[in-house]
Amino acid sequence: MNSSSASVTTAIANINNGTLTGLIPGVSLINAVAAANADKAAFGVATASTNPTYDGIVTGTTKDGSVSAVEAGQAATAADTARTTASASTTKIVTDLSTAATLAASNAKALAVANGSSNAVNAYDSAVAAQKVLVGTSTPAVAKAAAIVAENAAVAAADVALTANVGVTTTGTVNYATLLAKYNTALGTNGTALTVVDKAALQGFLDNTPTTGTAGGAGATAYTAAQNLTALLAAKTAITAELAKLPTYGQAAVDSVAKVNVLIAAEDAVSTASGAAGVSGVTGYAALAADSATKADTLAKVTVADAAVAAAKVVVDKYAALDNSIAIAKASLSTFAAANTDKVTISDISGVAATTQATAKSDVFYFGNTKAVAANDFAIGGTTNFGTGDSIVLGSAYTFNSGALTTGNANALEFFLVKGATGTQVVIETEAYGNSSTTVGTDGTVLASPNATVINLVGVTADHLAVNNGVISYV
């Protein structure tokens, strides 16, 4: 080198890319790849916090505290599907339809009130509001259908338990016989006693609340319709109370049936209020109000779906940009390696899981992924050993621990040098865990490393290795 600007520029370039004697060839380019991968990994962790539903969204996976590009893609697909399900129309069309429906309902309501139907209108609005409290963000039809499915499942489970208890006479046991006895006792002489209660009869008793009675009997057993109605109501109360005593399944069945009945009652109230006979304009208003509610519900779902689509797109696009940065960094490294193939061999050991050999040139080994992976334990050497001019670049994310494996720090990503049976083993953690899962044999050789990559440098003793800034070099 002389004092010319050209020679100075060349020297600086050689220092930066590592080709200057005594430096690690391509180390800055390798670190650039590591930095790009680290950015991607950090984004995955951050996304798991901002979009927790993405983590583990792919079938067969579980939450691991990081959202991958694959999970982001799956989330985007799910969001697109949900948007189509909400409505196949554009957001503008859905918005315009909802606005028009709201205006039509408002005009109809004003007309009905002007015609003296304010009480009927208020009754309808109150019934709808009460129903809305019950169904929440769902629709009345969907909520009722779901409740009926839950009711059938709960009664079926109770039936299994009641049947299993048939013939059991232990005090407190609930079975069909005890349900029958409770029913008939409450009914007394004001109704016709039952001879059997089964699953179908039980569900009928739970689903239906008597509203009228029937007079019957003669002489001492005679009863009026009013007496019969009172007795039937008491019998239902008794059989419900007895069923609730059934462990686990009894109260669940009672509650599920009650939920269905409440939803049906709310539905009937809306229907009754919307068809108030002889009340001017209420039926028309009710129809338009129902249409407005449906379209408003669609708009609400579309709005949520649009936001989900937009959020997923941000993550997917960011991953595309991060992958592009990684590709650019790797391309620069590949270009350097190709231009200096006569002096150095640069090897990505991310996927290596068997013995690999060094070469007669300077060898630089690195992990093309963000960090080591526990599955790829392997050896370097045996035929051509790790030697002068050779290096392993781990990067600044790793801390060298010069002590024993037992001295690991659970809060740092570390690597160790361990004397093995055939050389020096480089133990590289895949997670910051203090090396608690790495086990060694009596000769010090690592036997198991479920949370670390182990590279055995065949024929190399530790005194020939130097560690500096995340780089292990042969000296």
LOLO-216005 format. One line per field, with one value per residue (C-alpha): residue number from 1; residue in three letters; x, y, z negated. Coordinates in Angstrom, 3 decimals, decimal comma, always signed. Layout:
residues N
num <- NUM; ...
residu <- ala; ...
X <- X; ...
Y <- Y; ...
Z <- Z; ...
***
This chain:
residues 475
num <- 1; 2; 3; 4; 5; 6; 7; 8; 9; 10; 11; 12; 13; 14; 15; 16; 17; 18; 19; 20; 21; 22; 23; 24; 25; 26; 27; 28; 29; 30; 31; 32; 33; 34; 35; 36; 37; 38; 39; 40; 41; 42; 43; 44; 45; 46; 47; 48; 49; 50; 51; 52; 53; 54; 55; 56; 57; 58; 59; 60; 61; 62; 63; 64; 65; 66; 67; 68; 69; 70; 71; 72; 73; 74; 75; 76; 77; 78; 79; 80; 81; 82; 83; 84; 85; 86; 87; 88; 89; 90; 91; 92; 93; 94; 95; 96; 97; 98; 99; 100; 101; 102; 103; 104; 105; 106; 107; 108; 109; 110; 111; 112; 113; 114; 115; 116; 117; 118; 119; 120; 121; 122; 123; 124; 125; 126; 127; 128; 129; 130; 131; 132; 133; 134; 135; 136; 137; 138; 139; 140; 141; 142; 143; 144; 145; 146; 147; 148; 149; 150; 151; 152; 153; 154; 155; 156; 157; 158; 159; 160; 161; 162; 163; 164; 165; 166; 167; 168; 169; 170; 171; 172; 173; 174; 175; 176; 177; 178; 179; 180; 181; 182; 183; 184; 185; 186; 187; 188; 189; 190; 191; 192; 193; 194; 195; 196; 197; 198; 199; 200; 201; 202; 203; 204; 205; 206; 207; 208; 209; 210; 211; 212; 213; 214; 215; 216; 217; 218; 219; 220; 221; 222; 223; 224; 225; 226; 227; 228; 229; 230; 231; 232; 233; 234; 235; 236; 237; 238; 239; 240; 241; 242; 243; 244; 245; 246; 247; 248; 249; 250; 251; 252; 253; 254; 255; 256; 257; 258; 259; 260; 261; 262; 263; 264; 265; 266; 267; 268; 269; 270; 271; 272; 273; 274; 275; 276; 277; 278; 279; 280; 281; 282; 283; 284; 285; 286; 287; 288; 289; 290; 291; 292; 293; 294; 295; 296; 297; 298; 299; 300; 301; 302; 303; 304; 305; 306; 307; 308; 309; 310; 311; 312; 313; 314; 315; 316; 317; 318; 319; 320; 321; 322; 323; 324; 325; 326; 327; 328; 329; 330; 331; 332; 333; 334; 335; 336; 337; 338; 339; 340; 341; 342; 343; 344; 345; 346; 347; 348; 349; 350; 351; 352; 353; 354; 355; 356; 357; 358; 359; 360; 361; 362; 363; 364; 365; 366; 367; 368; 369; 370; 371; 372; 373; 374; 375; 376; 377; 378; 379; 380; 381; 382; 383; 384; 385; 386; 387; 388; 389; 390; 391; 392; 393; 394; 395; 396; 397; 398; 399; 400; 401; 402; 403; 404; 405; 406; 407; 408; 409; 410; 411; 412; 413; 414; 415; 416; 417; 418; 419; 420; 421; 422; 423; 424; 425; 426; 427; 428; 429; 430; 431; 432; 433; 434; 435; 436; 437; 438; 439; 440; 441; 442; 443; 444; 445; 446; 447; 448; 449; 450; 451; 452; 453; 454; 455; 456; 457; 458; 459; 460; 461; 462; 463; 464; 465; 466; 467; 468; 469; 470; 471; 472; 473; 474; 475
residu <- met; asn; ser; ser; ser; ala; ser; val; thr; thr; ala; ile; ala; asn; ile; asn; asn; gly; thr; leu; thr; gly; leu; ile; pro; gly; val; ser; leu; ile; asn; ala; val; ala; ala; ala; asn; ala; asp; lys; ala; ala; phe; gly; val; ala; thr; ala; ser; thr; asn; pro; thr; tyr; asp; gly; ile; val; thr; gly; thr; thr; lys; asp; gly; ser; val; ser; ala; val; glu; ala; gly; gln; ala; ala; thr; ala; ala; asp; thr; ala; arg; thr; thr; ala; ser; ala; ser; thr; thr; lys; ile; val; thr; asp; leu; ser; thr; ala; ala; thr; leu; ala; ala; ser; asn; ala; lys; ala; leu; ala; val; ala; asn; gly; ser; ser; asn; ala; val; asn; ala; tyr; asp; ser; ala; val; ala; ala; gln; lys; val; leu; val; gly; thr; ser; thr; pro; ala; val; ala; lys; ala; ala; ala; ile; val; ala; glu; asn; ala; ala; val; ala; ala; ala; asp; val; ala; leu; thr; ala; asn; val; gly; val; thr; thr; thr; gly; thr; val; asn; tyr; ala; thr; leu; leu; ala; lys; tyr; asn; thr; ala; leu; gly; thr; asn; gly; thr; ala; leu; thr; val; val; asp; lys; ala; ala; leu; gln; gly; phe; leu; asp; asn; thr; pro; thr; thr; gly; thr; ala; gly; gly; ala; gly; ala; thr; ala; tyr; thr; ala; ala; gln; asn; leu; thr; ala; leu; leu; ala; ala; lys; thr; ala; ile; thr; ala; glu; leu; ala; lys; leu; pro; thr; tyr; gly; gln; ala; ala; val; asp; ser; val; ala; lys; val; asn; val; leu; ile; ala; ala; glu; asp; ala; val; ser; thr; ala; ser; gly; ala; ala; gly; val; ser; gly; val; thr; gly; tyr; ala; ala; leu; ala; ala; asp; ser; ala; thr; lys; ala; asp; thr; leu; ala; lys; val; thr; val; ala; asp; ala; ala; val; ala; ala; ala; lys; val; val; val; asp; lys; tyr; ala; ala; leu; asp; asn; ser; ile; ala; ile; ala; lys; ala; ser; leu; ser; thr; phe; ala; ala; ala; asn; thr; asp; lys; val; thr; ile; ser; asp; ile; ser; gly; val; ala; ala; thr; thr; gln; ala; thr; ala; lys; ser; asp; val; phe; tyr; phe; gly; asn; thr; lys; ala; val; ala; ala; asn; asp; phe; ala; ile; gly; gly; thr; thr; asn; phe; gly; thr; gly; asp; ser; ile; val; leu; gly; ser; ala; tyr; thr; phe; asn; ser; gly; ala; leu; thr; thr; gly; asn; ala; asn; ala; leu; glu; phe; phe; leu; val; lys; gly; ala; thr; gly; thr; gln; val; val; ile; glu; thr; glu; ala; tyr; gly; asn; ser; ser; thr; thr; val; gly; thr; asp; gly; thr; val; leu; ala; ser; pro; asn; ala; thr; val; ile; asn; leu; val; gly; val; thr; ala; asp; his; leu; ala; val; asn; asn; gly; val; ile; ser; tyr; val
X <- +0,000; +1,192; -0,306; -2,493; -6,236; -6,815; -4,575; -6,143; -9,614; -8,530; -7,027; -10,173; -12,244; -9,978; -10,354; -14,133; -14,514; -11,883; -9,441; -6,616; -4,115; -4,993; -8,676; -11,677; -12,631; -16,157; -16,882; -18,689; -20,864; -21,611; -22,544; -24,850; -26,637; -26,873; -28,222; -30,873; -31,916; -31,943; -34,266; -36,629; -36,524; -37,132; -40,091; -41,574; -41,362; -42,793; -45,662; -46,579; -47,212; -49,139; -51,034; -51,191; -53,832; -51,300; -48,982; -49,814; -52,523; -51,131; -52,703; -50,380; -48,380; -48,541; -47,784; -44,023; -43,785; -42,967; -45,013; -43,385; -43,897; -45,949; -48,203; -48,574; -49,615; -52,141; -53,543; -53,899; -55,744; -58,077; -58,742; -59,567; -61,946; -63,678; -64,082; -65,722; -67,980; -69,062; -69,981; -68,849; -69,668; -67,274; -67,153; -68,716; -71,690; -72,225; -71,979; -74,399; -76,948; -76,765; -77,153; -80,190; -81,796; -81,257; -82,881; -85,878; -86,428; -86,142; -88,719; -91,106; -90,764; -91,472; -94,562; -95,859; -95,374; -97,120; -100,049; -100,398; -98,516; -95,692; -96,545; -96,445; -93,227; -91,630; -92,798; -91,177; -87,931; -87,826; -88,355; -85,589; -83,234; -83,912; -83,239; -79,994; -78,770; -79,234; -77,632; -74,787; -72,800; -74,530; -77,875; -81,062; -81,238; -77,582; -77,717; -80,828; -79,410; -76,207; -78,159; -80,294; -77,182; -75,749; -79,054; -79,218; -75,630; -76,209; -79,408; -77,697; -74,856; -77,348; -79,196; -76,003; -75,447; -79,099; -79,119; -75,895; -77,577; -80,574; -81,077; -78,750; -80,552; -77,855; -79,298; -78,809; -78,457; -80,318; -81,759; -84,933; -86,723; -86,048; -87,130; -90,398; -90,995; -90,364; -92,702; -95,574; -95,208; -95,453; -98,363; -100,280; -103,957; -104,378; -103,197; -102,584; -99,579; -96,781; -95,516; -92,145; -89,714; -87,124; -84,852; -87,598; -90,060; -87,424; -86,529; -90,238; -90,742; -87,739; -88,609; -92,285; -93,847; -97,569; -99,845; -103,221; -104,622; -107,262; -110,088; -110,472; -111,259; -114,365; -115,279; -112,300; -109,848; -111,664; -109,605; -110,201; -108,199; -106,658; -105,651; -104,166; -102,150; -100,769; -99,853; -98,159; -96,036; -95,057; -94,205; -91,926; -90,215; -89,710; -88,269; -85,964; -84,711; -84,078; -82,165; -79,979; -78,722; -77,119; -73,357; -71,687; -74,394; -77,605; -77,229; -75,619; -78,713; -81,047; -79,093; -78,843; -82,582; -83,292; -81,108; -83,021; -86,330; -85,209; -84,125; -87,412; -89,366; -87,406; -88,044; -91,760; -91,819; -90,279; -92,677; -95,680; -94,609; -93,884; -97,338; -99,469; -102,926; -104,624; -101,712; -100,969; -97,519; -95,914; -95,649; -94,017; -91,657; -90,720; -89,830; -87,671; -86,052; -85,185; -83,677; -81,712; -80,395; -79,312; -77,471; -75,876; -74,687; -73,170; -71,419; -70,017; -68,651; -67,199; -65,517; -63,887; -62,920; -61,402; -59,271; -58,104; -57,196; -55,245; -53,407; -52,396; -51,224; -48,895; -47,231; -47,031; -45,578; -43,028; -41,916; -41,520; -39,302; -37,270; -36,802; -35,675; -33,086; -31,817; -31,638; -29,648; -27,230; -26,768; -26,286; -23,519; -21,837; -22,162; -20,650; -17,710; -17,215; -17,242; -14,762; -12,373; -12,835; -9,081; -8,375; -11,316; -14,234; -17,275; -19,749; -23,245; -23,529; -27,170; -28,347; -25,260; -25,980; -23,027; -19,264; -17,967; -14,384; -12,266; -10,275; -6,697; -7,788; -9,053; -12,431; -15,119; -18,108; -21,271; -24,946; -27,023; -30,054; -30,360; -28,783; -27,762; -30,357; -30,239; -30,738; -27,521; -24,740; -21,770; -17,979; -15,492; -12,441; -11,292; -9,748; -8,998; -9,128; -10,049; -6,686; -4,725; -6,809; -10,088; -12,877; -16,424; -18,438; -21,252; -21,843; -22,287; -25,521; -23,452; -21,428; -18,384; -18,403; -14,880; -16,032; -17,614; -21,051; -22,459; -21,586; -24,079; -26,079; -29,797; -30,207; -27,605; -27,128; -23,757; -21,207; -18,567; -15,394; -15,359; -12,567; -13,989; -12,647; -11,475; -11,064; -12,562; -16,340; -17,984; -21,290; -23,593; -26,864; -30,022; -31,850; -30,692; -31,199; -27,933; -27,088; -29,194; -30,149; -26,661; -25,170; -21,578; -19,907; -17,207; -14,531; -16,171; -17,621; -21,079; -23,595; -26,877; -27,672; -31,404; -30,983; -27,609; -25,634; -22,392; -19,579; -16,674; -13,416; -11,603; -7,966; -8,021; -6,991; -8,403; -5,030; -5,164; -8,442; -8,971; -12,321; -13,028; -16,311; -18,276; -15,605; -13,735; -10,420; -7,546; -4,242
Y <- +0,000; +3,552; +6,938; +7,130; +7,493; +4,326; +2,217; +3,676; +2,897; -0,671; -1,121; +0,133; -2,216; -5,115; -4,234; -4,058; -7,335; -9,169; -10,062; -8,120; -10,555; -11,375; -10,536; -12,842; -12,981; -11,689; -11,193; -7,866; -9,424; -12,428; -10,091; -8,243; -11,536; -12,210; -8,723; -9,108; -12,466; -10,990; -8,215; -10,855; -12,863; -9,753; -8,817; -12,286; -11,855; -8,328; -9,481; -12,209; -9,382; -7,065; -9,855; -12,758; -14,667; -15,225; -17,199; -20,898; -20,263; -22,911; -26,335; -28,629; -25,812; -24,240; -20,783; -20,275; -16,545; -15,694; -15,267; -16,767; -15,675; -18,843; -17,967; -14,422; -15,810; -18,121; -15,205; -13,177; -16,046; -16,412; -12,664; -12,687; -15,614; -13,860; -10,739; -12,693; -14,429; -11,077; -9,855; -10,380; -6,737; -3,822; -1,846; +1,159; -0,877; -2,370; +1,093; +2,643; -0,153; +0,216; +3,989; +3,676; +1,028; +3,165; +6,147; +4,064; +2,687; +6,141; +7,577; +4,688; +5,137; +8,852; +8,152; +5,517; +7,889; +10,699; +8,345; +7,794; +4,506; +5,676; +3,151; +0,246; +1,523; +1,844; -1,662; -3,056; -1,150; -2,397; -6,004; -5,753; -4,139; -6,892; -9,525; -7,781; -7,984; -11,760; -12,430; -9,882; -9,618; -12,660; -12,683; -14,040; -16,997; -17,960; -17,515; -19,682; -22,390; -22,516; -22,624; -25,528; -27,473; -26,864; -27,891; -31,163; -31,970; -31,163; -33,219; -36,122; -36,027; -35,930; -38,877; -40,956; -40,188; -40,793; -44,110; -45,176; -44,565; -46,783; -49,249; -47,385; -46,844; -44,923; -41,878; -38,770; -40,667; -39,028; -41,204; -41,461; -43,161; -40,264; -37,760; -39,691; -39,793; -36,060; -35,241; -37,392; -36,219; -32,579; -33,332; -35,008; -35,690; -32,704; -34,464; -37,832; -39,563; -40,636; -44,209; -43,492; -40,646; -41,039; -38,710; -37,500; -36,887; -35,107; -32,726; -32,080; -31,168; -28,828; -27,183; -26,539; -24,476; -25,222; -22,262; -23,976; -26,797; -29,386; -30,293; -33,975; -36,832; -37,567; -37,765; -37,638; -37,236; -34,385; -31,242; -28,009; -26,645; -24,070; -26,751; -28,848; -25,886; -25,160; -28,826; -29,051; -25,981; -27,454; -30,772; -29,037; -27,139; -30,373; -32,373; -29,459; -29,164; -32,914; -32,920; -30,064; -32,364; -34,680; -34,061; -32,219; -32,721; -31,844; -28,103; -27,797; -29,353; -27,119; -23,983; -24,847; -25,449; -22,218; -20,305; -21,684; -20,829; -17,251; -16,778; -18,186; -15,919; -12,897; -13,953; -14,286; -10,872; -9,237; -11,084; -10,058; -6,430; -6,221; -7,437; -5,388; -5,764; -2,577; -0,335; +1,952; +1,620; -0,626; -3,737; -1,790; -0,037; -3,341; -4,871; -1,909; -1,764; -5,460; -4,918; -1,957; -4,033; -6,796; -4,408; -2,595; -5,945; -6,768; -3,394; -3,960; -7,362; -5,945; -3,129; -5,614; -7,886; -5,011; -4,059; -7,671; -7,874; -4,614; -5,717; -9,047; -7,323; -5,086; -8,153; -10,072; -7,052; -6,494; -10,119; -9,695; -6,647; -8,475; -11,491; -9,148; -7,612; -11,080; -12,014; -8,868; -9,530; -13,150; -12,109; -9,708; -12,470; -14,896; -12,331; -11,835; -15,576; -16,121; -13,296; -14,730; -18,434; -18,842; -17,637; -18,614; -21,038; -19,602; -22,247; -21,852; -24,589; -23,967; -27,242; -29,377; -32,460; -34,709; -34,491; -31,797; -31,193; -28,077; -27,189; -26,235; -22,602; -20,362; -21,635; -19,443; -21,256; -19,375; -19,905; -18,416; -18,467; -16,150; -18,660; -22,258; -25,024; -27,863; -30,574; -29,914; -31,373; -32,264; -32,428; -30,443; -32,404; -35,969; -35,849; -32,141; -30,573; -27,089; -25,265; -22,117; -19,377; -21,107; -19,465; -19,975; -16,736; -16,779; -13,027; -10,470; -12,023; -14,731; -14,375; -16,576; -18,384; -19,586; -21,611; -25,048; -25,809; -25,657; -21,953; -21,003; -17,793; -18,351; -14,741; -14,782; -16,643; -18,321; -20,655; -22,802; -24,658; -28,189; -30,782; -33,853; -37,322; -36,488; -32,718; -29,501; -29,225; -25,864; -25,884; -23,177; -22,496; -22,239; -20,521; -18,540; -21,221; -21,668; -24,966; -26,841; -29,586; -30,370; -33,571; -34,818; -38,183; -39,112; -38,032; -34,619; -35,296; -33,869; -36,714; -34,835; -31,251; -30,724; -26,946; -26,484; -27,148; -29,027; -28,727; -31,108; -29,677; -32,948; -33,017; -29,437; -28,538; -25,501; -23,770; -23,396; -21,485; -17,770; -16,100; -12,483; -10,664; -13,849; -15,364; -18,595; -18,731; -21,190; -19,644
Z <- +0,000; +0,740; -0,068; +3,036; +2,521; +4,541; +2,327; -0,816; +0,513; +1,325; -2,126; -3,837; -1,717; -2,666; -6,328; -6,017; -4,155; -6,140; -3,361; -4,975; -6,503; -10,093; -9,767; -9,327; -5,621; -5,028; -8,730; -8,225; -5,528; -7,733; -10,570; -8,177; -7,447; -11,185; -11,824; -9,119; -10,574; -14,073; -12,894; -11,543; -14,770; -16,868; -14,702; -15,246; -19,015; -18,881; -16,674; -19,169; -21,639; -19,304; -17,495; -19,992; -18,005; -15,210; -17,486; -17,065; -14,452; -12,103; -12,695; -14,597; -16,208; -19,644; -20,997; -21,305; -21,886; -18,284; -15,106; -12,013; -8,422; -7,894; -10,828; -9,510; -6,129; -7,771; -9,772; -6,577; -4,885; -7,874; -7,882; -4,157; -4,676; -7,571; -5,455; -2,636; -5,154; -6,587; -3,098; +0,455; +1,231; +0,989; -2,226; -0,471; +0,729; -2,740; -4,294; -1,810; -2,324; -6,092; -5,887; -3,623; -5,853; -8,948; -7,261; -6,088; -9,597; -11,118; -8,712; -9,357; -13,102; -12,865; -10,771; -13,195; -16,139; -14,218; -13,687; -17,447; -17,760; -20,042; -22,794; -20,356; -18,809; -22,252; -23,167; -20,014; -20,613; -24,216; -23,141; -20,567; -23,100; -25,631; -22,978; -22,016; -25,588; -25,420; -22,034; -22,253; -19,039; -17,557; -15,760; -17,405; -15,014; -15,450; -19,213; -19,535; -17,273; -19,319; -22,570; -21,301; -20,317; -23,795; -25,401; -23,483; -24,412; -28,088; -28,316; -26,522; -29,052; -31,910; -30,347; -30,383; -34,056; -35,004; -33,153; -34,827; -38,186; -37,429; -40,245; -42,626; -45,925; -47,806; -49,547; -47,427; -44,142; -41,253; -38,507; -36,452; -39,324; -41,707; -39,035; -38,610; -42,348; -42,788; -39,888; -41,122; -44,713; -43,673; -41,333; -44,133; -43,415; -41,110; -37,989; -36,367; -37,864; -35,503; -35,284; -33,652; -32,968; -30,196; -28,238; -25,868; -28,687; -30,765; -27,955; -27,387; -31,036; -30,955; -27,641; -28,271; -31,048; -31,501; -30,838; -31,199; -33,295; -32,660; -35,027; -35,632; -37,932; -39,917; -43,549; -45,874; -42,948; -41,233; -40,498; -38,690; -35,760; -38,067; -40,561; -37,752; -36,415; -39,889; -40,328; -36,916; -37,672; -41,028; -39,367; -36,869; -39,678; -41,604; -38,698; -37,788; -41,365; -41,538; -38,239; -39,472; -42,243; -39,653; -39,966; -37,073; -34,453; -36,264; -36,748; -33,291; -31,726; -33,733; -32,820; -29,126; -28,858; -30,735; -28,276; -25,301; -26,938; -27,641; -24,025; -22,750; -25,082; -23,834; -20,242; -20,946; -22,610; -19,541; -17,249; -19,320; -19,528; -15,810; -14,837; -17,172; -15,664; -14,580; -15,500; -12,595; -11,043; -13,677; -11,496; -8,681; -11,082; -12,721; -9,359; -8,394; -11,848; -11,632; -8,191; -9,508; -12,420; -10,053; -7,768; -10,708; -12,050; -8,652; -8,570; -12,064; -11,056; -7,841; -9,780; -12,158; -9,280; -7,300; -10,300; -10,682; -6,999; -7,208; -10,371; -8,833; -5,667; -7,685; -9,201; -5,929; -4,107; -6,881; -6,629; -2,879; -3,473; -6,134; -3,874; -1,122; -3,461; -4,346; -0,676; +0,127; -2,743; -1,667; +1,955; +0,936; -1,039; +1,872; +4,237; +1,885; +1,459; +5,220; +5,786; +3,186; +3,769; +4,308; +0,766; -1,402; -1,676; -3,449; -4,626; -6,031; -8,662; -9,593; -8,145; -8,800; -10,922; -10,064; -9,839; -7,509; -6,459; -6,403; -3,281; -2,573; -2,281; -5,055; -6,168; -7,658; -9,100; -10,101; -10,819; -8,024; -10,324; -13,303; -15,662; -16,034; -15,983; -18,502; -15,872; -13,980; -16,145; -13,944; -13,679; -11,632; -10,557; -10,711; -7,268; -6,949; -10,368; -11,539; -11,424; -10,773; -9,172; -10,017; -12,007; -13,251; -13,297; -15,857; -16,028; -18,763; -20,023; -21,758; -24,951; -25,510; -28,845; -29,602; -32,596; -32,913; -31,484; -35,016; -35,215; -32,503; -32,802; -32,214; -31,063; -28,267; -24,985; -25,538; -23,994; -25,707; -24,770; -26,210; -26,027; -24,307; -23,621; -20,089; -20,151; -21,463; -21,478; -20,858; -22,771; -21,389; -23,167; -21,081; -23,934; -26,962; -29,602; -31,493; -29,779; -32,311; -29,850; -28,486; -29,917; -29,731; -30,179; -32,657; -30,159; -29,753; -26,296; -25,704; -25,473; -25,095; -24,103; -23,542; -23,800; -22,152; -18,990; -19,586; -17,046; -17,657; -16,277; -15,629; -16,734; -18,021; -21,557; -23,334; -23,492; -19,701; -19,832; -20,347; -20,980; -20,110; -19,389; -18,823; -16,543; -17,318; -15,457; -15,182; -16,258
***
